Amino acid sequence: MTFLNTRYKLQRELTMTETERLSALNSVYGIRGISIEGQDLVVEYDASRLHEAEVLATVRRAGIPVQAPAPIPLGGFDYTGQFKDFAWPTEGLSPANRKN
C-alpha cells in the first residue's frame, strides 16, 4: 500500500450540508482521511487502490466545490497524464527491471 496526500483549493466556505458530505467520503474504498487546512482540502488516499483523477472525481461527485492545483489531462491518472503504479518499482534492483 502506498499512501499519498493530494491538496485541493476550496472555492468557497463549505456549508453545513457540504461538511456532512465530507464525512461520507471517508467510507469510499481507498480514501483514508480528509482534513481542511485553511482554504485547502487535503485527502489522504491509497494509491494502490485509487488514482488521483478518481479521488478528484469522487470529491466533486460529493458536491464539494474544489479546484485542482493543475488540470488532470483527459485519460490521465495524475497531473502528468502518465500512469504511475506506485505499488510496483520501476527502477532499482527488482527482478522485473533487469534487462535480459
Buried (B, 14 or more C-beta within 10 A) or exposed (E): EEEBEBEBEBEEEBEEEBEEBBEEBEEBEBBBEBEEEEEEBBBBBBBBBBBBBBBBEBBBEBEBBBEBEEEBEEEBBBBEEEEBEBEEEEEEEEEEEEEE
